[in-house]
Amino acid sequence: MIAAGWVHRHQLIVIEFLQAENRLLKDRLRGKRIRFTDAERALLARKAKAVGRKALLELETIVSADTLLRWHRRLIAEKWNFVHRRGPGRPGIMREISALIVRMARDNPGWGYTRIQGALGNLGHRVGRGTVANVLKRSGIEPFPERSKRTTWSTFLRAHWKVLAASDFLTAEVWTTRGLVTHYLLFVISLADRVVDIVGITTRPDEAWMLQAGRNLIDSESGALRGKGYLILDRDTKYTDQFRRLIRGSGTNVIRLPPRSPNLNAYAERFVRSIKFECLDRMIFIGQASLRCAVTEYMGHYHGERNHQGLDNRLIRAVPSSVQGVGMVRRKQRLGGMLNFYYREAA
């Protein structure tokens, strides 16, 4: 009995020491959030259940009693979920294989369950046709017959990349004798190589002006739509019915985008942002001639002196001599140094 009493008193002393130590640690950590791993939560939850809520309330724990017991309930729930998952039937496929199934279905609208199953087999993954179907169903992807009826915008772009062009307008404010007047710039961009043609600049883009712009676009010798199979347009009313018929009559299909969908014309939108940020928004134009001069200078810089991220950070029209040799590095300035290009002087 004496020995048992001594052990009990010693345990109380140890507990009091640990409580004092915990109080000091809590004071040091006051206001700081402690992040536990799942393994640490499981360990504390198991120990807390053995101690009980009443005893936990009397201790100086770093986590509240209710939190510890909530962790314990979650531990039990996860155990039962695991047991149910391990029921009869085929084991679940790995997450990577599920991701592959979804990727193949999205990349290939014409592939059915069996075709995807075969493609997985080429990669060493043996899964059943039903497994492929279940993964796609859980991911909200339609079966092959429905999926094949729809072509995604990105798939269309990839399939016709080299014959795609897009058109858009941008505006610039110009001081004239009549005050500040809005000028409209019509341009066409070739998606594959990012070459841009400024079709025209006007204060009145009416139907007559647009028809002349259309004739310039389809000119057999210098038109921006030579060799292009498709022209992407937004719903701007300046693209009149007559303008669209003129373009179609030349053999170029016109694709009209849905209303309020600028992301579908992203390449044209990106050019607008570039020319505005790098040039137009940084200048004050007095008369249309000053605007035309600035645009001409910018287009020279854009095509021959500006690196493009969409082209692996290359120039559209590279000059071989600018990167070869050991000549002095020179700077070519445009618009008073607003646009700069660095090159090596020929030896």
ABEGO torsion letter per residue (X at the ends): XAAAAAAAAAAAAAAAAAAAAAAAAAAAABGBBBBBBAAAAAAAAAAAAAAEAAAAAABBBABBAAAAAAAAAAAAAAAAAAAAAABBEBBBBBAAAAAAAAAAAAABAABBAAAAAAAAAAAGBBBBAAAAAAAAAAAGBBBAAAAAABBBAAAAAAAAAAABBBBBBBBBBBBBAAEBBBBBBBBBBBAAAGBBBBAEBBABBBAAAAAAAAAAAABAAABAABGBABBBBBABAABBAAAAAAAAAAGBBBBBBBBGBAAAAAAAAAAAAAAAAAAAAABBBBEAAAAAAAAAAAAAAAAAABBBAAAGGBBABBBAAAABEABBBBBBBBGGGABBBBBBBBX
